[in-house]
Amino acid sequence: MRKSVFHEDWWLDALAPGGWREVTCSRGGRVVGSLRFVTRTEGGMNICEMPQITRFLGPTVTLQSGKTEARMRLAHAVITDLLKQVADFDHVEMTLDTGFSDVAAFLACGYEVRAHPTFMLKCTIPETSSGRDCATRRRT
């Protein structure tokens, strides 16, 4: 439930200037969760979705340290609270980050959850046995 580049104000301002919204959840006077999205109307339906070219966007939850069970229960409660705040939309659609693991709150709120296969690339330069980059080798 981490924050990504797609959750940043500047990203949302660039893709949906003045058109994105945020709902939050507070506990003990602190904001512990948020959900950012854009809205549009199509065919008389109010739609809650992600801005175009945004790879994923879903709830972010800030958890306190403590027992795993207590943190999981709090995350579930916070996500449920956020989803209730967008329940009046006719259609809600979002793609969650691959690291997002708590879909139980979505299922409990009546959402359909589907997996979308993706690739995870390791973008590091491999070490060569000779210590030289392959592109610098000369033919003799």
C-alpha angles and dihedrals in degrees: 000000000000128000115250136190087269090063094055120113092232092054093049092043090053095050101033109018107197090349105093127089137196133208120195140196123214132198123183092356094305129105105243100168142025140181121200124195146143126243133214139166122231126172091349092306122122109224130197112199148133124282116261117278091018108134096204139350127172142134121321118207127190110209129197122227116267142096117343093237093053092048091049092049091049092048090050091050093047094048090047090052091050092048092050088057091060095040093105092067116101091224131018121188130172139152114226126216116262088246092058107106108165103087091142091090090054092050092047089053091053100259123146111236122201132176119235113198116232140169125247111205125202102219102195128119110249118234115244122221093235093050091239128107114251091233092062098054117114128212116236 
